Amino acid sequence: HSNMRRAADKFAARRIFFYMDLIEKIISELGADEAHAITICPGRLAYFRGVKAVEELTPEKIILVSGKNTVVCEGENLLAREYFQGDMVIKGNVKKVSVE
C-alpha cells in the first residue's frame, strides 16, 4: 500500500503544480498582480500566492499576511497542506475568504 500511496502523492503534487501554473497564466493574461493572487474552490480548498506569514492557524480560521494585506480564510476542518516559496494551499470546507 505504501508504494500506491507514494505514487498517488507524486501525482497529486504534479497536479497541484500544473494548476498553479495554469492559474498564474490566467491571472497574468487578466493583467492582475499575480504575486498576491487568491483562488478559491468553495468547500474544497483555497490557494494563495505571496504569503509572507501566518498569524493564526486553527481548523476554523487561518489568517495570512500577503503583501500589505491580511487575508482571512474561514470554514471547517481547515488545514494548511502545501507551502512553497510563498504559495500556500489550504484544504477543508472553505466557506469565506476576505481581504483586509
C-alpha positions in Angstrom: 0.0 0.0 0.0 2.9 2.4 0.7 4.0 2.2 -3.0 0.5 3.1 -4.1 0.4 6.0 -1.6 3.7 7.4 -2.8 2.6 7.2 -6.5 -0.7 9.0 -5.5 1.3 11.7 -3.7 3.5 12.2 -6.7 0.5 12.5 -9.0 -1.2 15.0 -6.6 2.0 17.1 -6.4 2.2 17.2 -10.2 -1.4 18.1 -10.4 -1.1 20.9 -7.9 1.9 22.4 -9.8 0.0 22.1 -13.1 -2.9 24.1 -11.6 -0.6 26.6 -10.0 1.0 27.3 -13.4 -2.4 27.5 -15.1 -3.7 29.9 -12.5 -0.6 32.1 -12.9 -1.1 32.3 -16.7 -4.8 33.2 -16.3 -4.0 35.9 -13.8 -1.2 37.3 -15.9 -3.5 37.4 -19.0 -6.0 39.4 -16.9 -3.3 42.0 -16.0 -3.7 41.3 -12.3 -1.0 41.2 -9.6 -0.1 37.5 -9.9 2.3 37.8 -6.9 -0.6 38.2 -4.5 -3.5 36.2 -6.0 -6.2 34.1 -4.4 -8.0 31.2 -6.0 -11.0 29.6 -4.2 -12.8 26.3 -4.7 -15.6 26.7 -2.2 -16.0 23.7 0.1 -12.7 22.2 -1.0 -9.6 24.4 -1.0 -8.1 27.9 -1.3 -4.8 28.7 -3.0 -2.8 31.9 -2.0 0.2 33.5 -3.6 2.6 35.8 -1.9 2.1 34.6 1.7 4.7 36.2 4.0 3.5 35.0 7.3 0.7 33.0 9.1 -0.9 34.9 12.0 -3.4 32.3 13.1 -3.9 28.7 12.2 -7.0 26.8 13.6 -9.4 24.4 11.9 -12.0 27.2 11.7 -9.8 30.2 10.7 -6.4 30.8 9.0 -5.1 34.3 8.9 -2.3 35.1 6.4 -0.2 38.1 5.6 0.2 38.7 1.9 1.9 41.9 0.7 0.2 44.8 2.6 -2.9 42.8 3.2 -4.2 40.4 5.8 -6.2 37.5 4.3 -8.7 35.6 6.5 -9.8 32.1 5.4 -12.8 30.8 7.3 -14.5 27.4 7.3 -14.4 24.0 8.8 -11.6 21.4 9.1 -9.1 23.8 7.5 -5.6 22.6 7.1 -2.5 24.2 5.6 -1.5 21.5 3.1 1.1 22.9 0.8 3.6 25.8 1.3 6.4 26.6 -1.1 8.1 29.9 -1.7 5.1 32.0 -0.6 2.4 29.8 -2.2 0.0 28.1 0.2 -2.8 25.6 -0.3 -5.5 25.4 2.4 -7.7 22.4 2.2 -11.0 21.8 4.0 -14.5 23.2 3.9 -13.6 26.8 2.8 -16.7 29.0 3.3 -15.3 32.5 3.2 -12.1 34.4 2.3 -11.8 38.1 3.0 -9.0 40.6 2.4 -8.4 43.3 5.0 
